[in-house]
Amino acid sequence: MSNQPRGASRLSAVLIALASLVAGGAIAAAAVNQVVTSSAPNDSSAVQTGPKELVEPSELINYGG
């Protein structure tokens, strides 16, 4: 064991735990902010530039064969 008194090692553990919580909370908040402010694809241009003919899903998705 180290030469630190028991109170000092407990304080170190508490400070590390608090720093981890603050850093984790900040990273989570940044991730939530990024998701909330992200833009979806422009649906109107997808309709204009998409396929001109309707295609049956069974033609594109070949289930089991």
Secondary structure, 3 states (H helix, E strand, C coil): CCCCCHHHHHHHHHHHHHHHHHHHHHHHHHHHHHHHHCCCCCHHHHHHHCCCCCCCHHHHCCCCC
